Structures are given as structure tokens and as C-alpha cells.
Amino acid sequence: MTDLITQLGPLAGATRFRRISEMLYADGDKLYESLGFAFKASWFPVFYALASGTKPQTILELAGSIGYTHIHVRNILLELEAGGLVSIKIHPTDKRARQISLTAKGRKRFEQLREVWIPFTKALKQVLDAGHPDILNSLGRIEQALIHKPLQERITKPEAPEPVVVDYRPSLKKYFYKLAGPWLLGVLDGQLEDEDRFTLRHPDKAYLAEGGFVFFAVYQGRPVGCVALKRLDDQRFEFAKLFVDPMARKLGVATLLIQRCITRCRENGATQLWLQTTMRMPEAHRLYDKLGFLDKKAPKAMTVLQRTEKIMVLPLA
């Protein structure tokens, strides 16, 4: 029988997040206890931030580095101090602030726990993958959506719907050429390469039939962007024909399309996402850098186009 919280759907979303969080914290506490460590799972982010730092930190600095509230960090620090793991002293240049560092016991505990966190990480990945192989990116997008526009504003100041990314369907086929064709003709001074002539008109045969994917961004009922995800082999994909209507370029459509490519790659167990581009698109290159793409020589499975001046890869494993 489905419980009440599950039946409530989105209305109980925060409750379900908390329920999952509490289960993970409880299991973590049991693990530490079974291994003989007086340590709480809820201490981890603050403790790790202190251990990985190169100098003592203030509460404000710790809160900023992990995204916690000042009061939440303070409460965790008090528990860590009671356990003898941290030292809290008056800041030498600001008597209102406190300077926090690990004690000798805390540093020893960190070295002990580093071994525990290896299998802990593997187990957590199994749990998260049960939800979705790309769930951490999904959670990141939820965080960014709330930062961009808090829930209260979404209710009291509703705006036009945001762009959504959808998979290829036959009714959208014509928009692949309508969107990417004119742009590519402009980039190539009206001279398409053989690969372009086929893929722009037949994205279904060029990509879907070969184990790839095609996505469209739709805004207010109108396709405003597209991208193809070309399968190179069982472990690698390449995204191509990324285009966004100039009228929709302030809506984050390109990022949404690339993120969908990344998600689909992870769903298919891919370890790398490749791209090839020209130097005429500096804004696109800045986006690729921001998302973590790295310059690299093309793999043998990639067909390098004549216009290509830059090849990049995003490690996914």
C-alpha cells in the first residue's frame, strides 16, 4: 500500500527528501558505531571542510563552502568540540568571530575515516543509482532552480513556463533542419559538408538508427533549440548540431540541452561525451569549459569534420 506522503506527490517533495536524508544519516551513524567511531554522519561536511582546508576557518567561511546556514554549522561545531575533534578559539583580529581548526584527535580521526569513506562512497553510489545514474546532477539543478527563483516567488509571481527538453518525435523532425540548417549554412558560407546534408534532413536515420538520440528544447509550445547525441561506441557519445534560436538564448537552453545529453550518456553507461567545434563560437566554448569539457585529440571512432578546429571531451566515469 502506498503511504500518504507518496500519494501527495510534489506537495510532499521536501518531506520525501527529508525522509531519505534521515534514513541515510541513521545508516551512516550505525556504520560508524559498528566500526567503533564516535562520529555522526551529519558532521561529515563540516568536518571534511575543516580537514581539507590549509588553515583555520571561521563559521562564515565554513557555511559558505558547504552551503549550510550559519546556525547549522555552529551547532555541528559545538558537537564536534564536545567530542574533542575541533578547537574553537577567538579570532585574533576579530573578537566577534571564532577560528576553528581540527585538534590532534580530529586529524587522527580524519585519517582513520578516510579508509571508511571508500566503501561508503561505493555503497552510496549504488543507492543513488537506484534512483537515477545522473541523480546528483538532477539534485544540482533543483538547487539552482530554487536559488534562481525561490518557491514563494514561483507562487506569488508566476511567469511564463520555462523551456523544457523533449526527446525526438516524428512531428519535430522538420525543426531539426529549420533550427540548425540556416545557422550552419551561415557558419559554412552556404557550403554544407556531406555529413551535414544527410543529418540535417534525416536526424532519425543519422542518429536514432545508429543508437543515438535527438533532443529538442520547447518554449511556450515552440521548438527553440536542438541537439543530436551520436553514438561512437558502447562507451562513448558525441553531441552535435547544438543550436538555439537567438530569441531564446537568454533562457539557458544550451545548458539544458547539454545536460540532457550528459544525463542520457550516464543512463547508457557511457564514460565519455565528446564534441567538435570551430573557433567562431567563443560563447559556446566558455559554456563547454564551465561544464568541465577538456581539450583532447579525437578518438578513432569519431569522424572529424573539415571545419573542426577544436575537439573536447567530458569524462563521465
FENVEN-V284443 format. One record per pair of residues at least 4 apart in sequence whose ideal C-beta (glycine too) atoms are under 8 Angstrom apart, sorted by the first residue. I is the first residue (numbers start at 1). J is the second residue. D is the distance in Angstrom with one decimal. If there is no record, write none. Layout:
# FENVEN-V284443
[[I J D] [I J D]]
This chain:
# FENVEN-V284443
[[2 6 4.8] [2 7 5.5] [3 7 7.1] [4 8 6.6] [5 12 4.6] [5 15 5.4] [5 16 6.2] [5 19 7.1] [6 12 7.6] [6 16 7.5] [8 12 3.8] [8 15 7.9] [9 13 7.8] [12 16 5.9] [13 17 6.5] [14 18 6.4] [15 19 6.2] [16 20 6.4] [17 21 6.2] [18 22 6.2] [19 23 6.6] [20 24 6.4] [21 25 6.3] [22 26 6.2] [23 27 6.3] [24 28 6.2] [24 41 7.0] [24 124 7.6] [24 127 7.7] [25 29 6.3] [25 40 7.7] [25 41 4.6] [25 42 5.5] [26 30 6.6] [26 41 8.0] [27 31 6.5] [27 41 7.8] [28 32 6.5] [28 40 7.7] [28 41 2.9] [28 44 7.7] [28 120 7.6] [29 33 6.2] [29 40 5.7] [29 41 5.4] [30 34 6.1] [31 35 6.5] [31 116 7.4] [31 120 7.0] [32 37 4.4] [32 38 7.7] [32 39 4.5] [32 40 7.2] [32 41 7.1] [32 116 7.5] [33 37 7.4] [35 116 6.3] [37 109 7.2] [37 112 7.0] [37 113 6.9] [37 116 7.5] [38 83 6.0] [39 43 6.3] [39 47 7.9] [39 83 7.8] [39 109 6.9] [39 113 6.8] [40 79 7.1] [42 76 6.8] [43 47 4.9] [43 76 5.7] [43 79 6.7] [43 80 5.9] [44 48 5.7] [45 49 6.2] [45 66 4.5] [45 68 7.0] [46 50 6.6] [46 62 5.9] [46 66 6.8] [46 68 7.4] [46 73 5.8] [46 76 4.6] [46 77 6.5] [46 80 7.0] [47 51 6.2] [47 80 6.4] [47 85 6.9] [47 86 7.9] [47 102 8.0] [47 106 7.5] [47 110 7.3] [48 52 6.0] [49 53 6.4] [49 57 7.2] [49 62 5.5] [49 65 5.2] [49 66 5.6] [50 57 6.4] [50 62 7.1] [50 86 6.5] [50 100 6.4] [50 101 6.7] [50 102 5.4] [50 106 7.5] [51 102 6.0] [51 106 7.5] [51 107 7.3] [51 110 4.3] [53 57 5.5] [55 101 7.9] [56 89 7.9] [56 99 4.5] [56 100 6.0] [56 101 4.0] [57 61 4.4] [57 62 5.3] [57 65 7.8] [57 99 7.5] [57 100 5.7] [57 101 7.5] [58 62 7.1] [58 91 6.6] [58 97 5.1] [58 98 6.5] [58 99 6.3] [58 100 7.1] [59 63 6.1] [59 70 5.9] [59 73 5.3] [59 74 5.7] [59 77 6.9] [59 97 7.5] [59 98 6.0] [59 100 7.0] [60 64 6.4] [60 70 6.7] [60 97 7.4] [61 65 6.3] [62 66 6.6] [62 68 7.6] [62 73 5.0] [62 77 7.8] [62 100 7.0] [63 67 7.8] [63 68 5.2] [63 69 6.4] [63 70 5.1] [63 72 7.6] [63 73 4.7] [66 73 7.7] [68 72 4.5] [68 73 5.1] [69 73 7.1] [70 74 6.3] [71 75 6.4] [72 76 6.7] [73 77 6.2] [74 78 6.6] [75 79 6.9] [76 80 6.3] [77 81 6.1] [77 86 6.1] [77 88 6.3] [77 100 6.0] [78 82 6.5] [79 83 6.6] [80 85 4.6] [80 86 4.4] [80 106 7.4] [81 85 7.4] [81 86 5.3] [81 87 7.5] [81 88 5.5] [84 103 6.1] [84 105 5.0] [84 106 7.5] [85 102 6.6] [85 103 6.2] [85 105 6.0] [85 106 3.8] [85 109 5.9] [86 100 5.6] [86 101 6.8] [86 102 5.8] [86 103 6.3] [86 106 5.7] [87 100 7.0] [87 101 5.4] [87 102 7.5] [87 103 5.2] [88 98 5.2] [88 99 7.5] [88 100 5.4] [89 98 6.8] [89 99 5.1] [89 100 7.9] [90 95 5.7] [90 97 7.8] [90 98 6.6] [90 99 7.2] [91 95 6.9] [91 96 7.8] [91 97 3.9] [91 98 6.3] [91 99 4.7] [92 99 7.2] [102 106 3.4] [102 107 5.0] [102 110 6.7] [103 107 7.2] [104 108 6.5] [105 109 6.2] [106 110 6.4] [107 111 6.9] [108 112 6.5] [109 113 6.1] [110 114 6.6] [112 116 7.3] [113 117 6.0] [114 118 7.6] [116 120 5.9] [117 121 5.9] [118 122 7.1] [119 123 6.2] [120 124 6.3] [121 125 6.3] [122 126 6.8] [123 127 6.7] [124 128 6.1] [125 129 5.9] [126 130 6.9] [127 131 7.9] [128 132 7.8] [128 135 5.0] [128 136 6.7] [129 133 5.4] [129 135 7.5] [131 135 4.7] [132 138 6.4] [132 263 8.0] [132 267 7.6] [133 266 4.2] [133 267 5.5] [133 269 7.7] [134 138 6.2] [134 262 6.8] [134 263 4.3] [134 266 4.3] [134 267 6.8] [135 139 6.3] [136 140 6.5] [137 141 6.5] [137 259 6.7] [137 262 6.7] [137 263 6.6] [138 142 6.7] [138 263 7.6] [139 143 6.5] [140 144 6.4] [141 145 6.2] [141 259 7.1] [142 146 6.6] [143 147 6.4] [144 148 6.0] [145 149 6.9] [146 150 6.0] [146 151 6.8] [149 153 5.1] [149 154 5.7] [150 154 7.2] [151 155 6.6] [152 156 6.0] [153 157 5.0] [154 158 6.7] [160 220 6.2] [161 219 7.6] [161 220 6.6] [162 219 7.7] [162 251 7.2] [163 217 5.0] [163 218 6.7] [163 219 4.3] [163 224 6.6] [163 225 7.5] [163 248 6.9] [163 251 5.2] [163 252 7.4] [163 253 5.2] [163 256 6.1] [164 217 7.2] [164 218 5.6] [164 219 7.8] [165 215 5.3] [165 216 7.1] [165 217 5.4] [165 218 7.7] [165 256 5.3] [165 257 6.1] [165 260 4.5] [166 172 7.6] [166 215 6.9] [166 216 5.6] [166 218 5.8] [167 213 6.8] [167 214 7.4] [167 215 6.2] [168 172 6.3] [168 173 7.4] [168 203 6.8] [168 204 6.8] [168 208 6.4] [168 213 6.9] [168 214 3.8] [168 215 7.0] [168 216 7.1] [170 204 7.7] [172 176 7.3] [172 216 5.2] [172 223 6.2] [173 203 6.6] [173 204 6.4] [174 178 6.1] [175 179 5.5] [175 216 6.5] [175 223 4.2] [175 226 6.7] [176 180 6.2] [176 200 6.4] [176 203 4.6] [176 214 6.7] [176 216 7.9] [176 226 5.4] [176 228 7.8] [176 241 7.3] [177 181 4.2] [177 200 4.7] [177 201 5.9] [178 182 7.7] [178 223 7.9] [179 183 7.4] [179 223 6.6] [179 224 7.8] [179 225 6.7] [179 226 4.9] [179 243 5.1] [179 245 6.7] [180 184 5.7] [180 200 6.1] [180 226 5.9] [180 241 4.7] [180 243 4.2] [181 185 6.3] [181 200 5.2] [182 186 6.5] [183 187 6.5] [183 243 5.1] [184 188 6.1] [184 192 6.6] [184 196 5.9] [184 200 7.1] [184 241 7.6] [184 243 7.8] [185 190 5.3] [185 192 6.6] [187 278 6.8] [187 280 6.5] [187 307 7.4] [188 192 6.0] [188 193 7.3] [188 196 7.6] [188 307 6.4] [192 196 4.1] [192 197 5.1] [192 200 7.5] [193 197 7.4] [193 305 5.8] [193 306 5.9] [193 307 7.1] [194 198 6.9] [195 199 6.0] [195 303 6.9] [195 305 6.4] [196 200 5.6] [197 201 7.0] [198 202 5.8] [198 205 7.8] [198 206 5.9] [199 203 6.1] [199 206 4.0] [199 207 7.2] [199 228 7.0] [199 240 7.5] [199 241 6.7] [200 241 7.3] [202 206 5.5] [203 207 5.5] [203 208 7.2] [203 214 4.8] [203 228 6.0] [203 241 7.8] [204 208 4.8] [204 209 6.7] [204 214 7.4] [205 209 5.0] [206 210 7.1] [206 212 8.0] [206 228 7.4] [206 230 7.9] [207 212 3.8] [207 213 6.6] [207 214 5.4] [207 228 4.8] [207 229 6.9] [207 230 5.7] [207 231 7.9] [208 212 6.3] [208 213 6.9] [208 214 6.4] [210 230 7.2] [210 231 5.7] [211 231 4.0] [212 228 6.6] [212 229 5.1] [212 230 4.8] [212 231 4.5] [212 237 7.0] [213 228 7.4] [213 229 4.2] [213 261 7.8] [213 264 5.6] [214 226 7.1] [214 227 7.5] [214 228 5.1] [214 229 7.2] [215 226 6.9] [215 227 5.4] [215 228 7.9] [215 229 7.2] [215 257 5.9] [215 260 5.2] [215 261 7.2] [216 223 4.9] [216 225 6.8] [216 226 5.2] [217 223 7.0] [217 224 5.4] [217 225 3.5] [217 226 7.2] [217 244 7.1] [217 248 7.4] [217 253 4.6] [217 256 6.0] [217 257 5.7] [218 222 6.7] [218 223 5.6] [218 224 7.0] [219 224 4.7] [219 248 5.6] [219 251 6.5] [219 253 7.4] [224 244 6.5] [224 245 4.3] [224 247 7.2] [224 248 3.9] [224 251 7.7] [224 253 6.1] [225 242 7.8] [225 243 6.3] [225 244 4.1] [225 245 6.4] [225 248 6.5] [225 253 4.4] [225 254 7.0] [225 256 7.9] [225 257 5.6] [226 241 6.5] [226 242 7.5] [226 243 5.7] [226 257 7.4] [227 239 5.6] [227 240 7.4] [227 241 6.3] [227 242 4.4] [227 243 7.6] [227 257 4.4] [227 258 7.2] [227 260 7.7] [227 261 6.2] [228 239 6.8] [228 240 4.9] [228 241 4.7] [229 237 5.3] [229 238 7.6] [229 239 5.4] [229 240 8.0] [229 261 5.0] [229 264 6.0] [229 265 7.3] [230 237 6.4] [230 238 4.6] [230 239 7.3] [230 240 5.6] [231 236 7.9] [231 237 5.7] [232 236 4.2] [232 237 6.2] [232 238 5.6] [232 274 6.8] [232 299 6.8] [232 301 4.0] [232 302 6.0] [233 301 5.2] [234 269 7.8] [235 269 7.5] [235 270 5.8] [235 271 4.8] [235 272 6.7] [236 270 6.1] [236 271 6.9] [236 272 4.6] [236 273 7.6] [236 274 6.4] [236 299 6.7] [236 301 6.4] [237 261 7.2] [237 264 7.9] [237 265 5.1] [237 268 7.6] [237 270 5.4] [237 272 7.5] [237 273 5.4] [237 274 7.0] [238 273 7.3] [238 274 4.2] [238 275 6.3] [238 276 7.3] [238 302 6.0] [239 258 6.8] [239 261 4.6] [239 273 6.5] [239 274 7.7] [239 275 5.5] [240 275 7.4] [240 276 7.6] [242 254 6.5] [242 257 6.2] [242 258 7.1] [242 284 7.5] [244 248 5.8] [244 249 5.3] [244 253 4.6] [244 254 5.1] [244 257 7.5] [245 249 7.4] [245 253 7.9] [248 253 5.2] [249 253 6.9] [249 254 7.4] [252 256 5.9] [253 257 6.3] [254 258 6.4] [254 284 7.3] [254 287 6.0] [255 259 6.1] [255 287 6.7] [255 291 7.6] [256 260 6.5] [257 261 6.7] [258 262 6.4] [258 287 7.4] [258 291 6.2] [259 263 6.3] [260 264 6.3] [261 265 6.4] [261 273 6.4] [262 266 6.6] [262 273 6.2] [262 291 7.8] [262 314 7.0] [262 316 7.1] [263 267 6.3] [264 268 6.5] [265 270 3.9] [265 273 5.1] [265 316 5.7] [266 270 6.8] [266 316 6.0] [270 316 5.8] [271 315 7.1] [271 316 5.4] [271 317 4.2] [272 299 8.0] [272 313 5.4] [272 314 7.0] [272 315 6.2] [272 316 6.1] [272 317 7.9] [273 293 8.0] [273 313 6.9] [273 314 4.4] [273 316 6.1] [274 298 7.5] [274 299 7.0] [274 302 6.1] [274 311 7.0] [274 312 7.1] [274 313 5.0] [274 314 7.9] [275 288 6.9] [275 293 6.7] [275 311 7.3] [275 312 5.3] [275 313 7.8] [276 298 7.1] [276 302 7.1] [276 304 6.3] [276 305 6.4] [276 308 4.3] [276 310 7.0] [276 311 5.0] [276 312 7.8] [277 281 6.1] [277 284 6.4] [277 285 7.1] [277 288 7.8] [277 308 7.0] [277 309 7.2] [277 310 5.1] [277 311 8.0] [277 312 7.5] [278 307 5.5] [278 308 6.9] [278 309 4.9] [278 310 7.1] [279 285 7.9] [279 309 4.8] [279 310 6.3] [281 285 6.4] [282 286 6.5] [283 287 6.8] [284 288 6.4] [285 289 6.4] [285 310 7.2] [286 290 6.4] [287 291 6.4] [288 293 4.1] [288 312 5.7] [289 293 6.6] [291 314 6.7] [292 314 5.6] [292 315 7.8] [293 312 4.1] [293 313 6.6] [293 314 4.8] [294 312 6.1] [294 313 5.9] [294 314 7.4] [294 315 7.5] [295 310 6.9] [295 311 7.1] [295 312 5.7] [296 311 6.3] [296 312 6.6] [296 313 4.7] [297 311 6.8] [298 302 4.5] [298 304 5.2] [298 311 4.8] [302 311 7.5] [304 308 5.2] [304 311 7.2]]
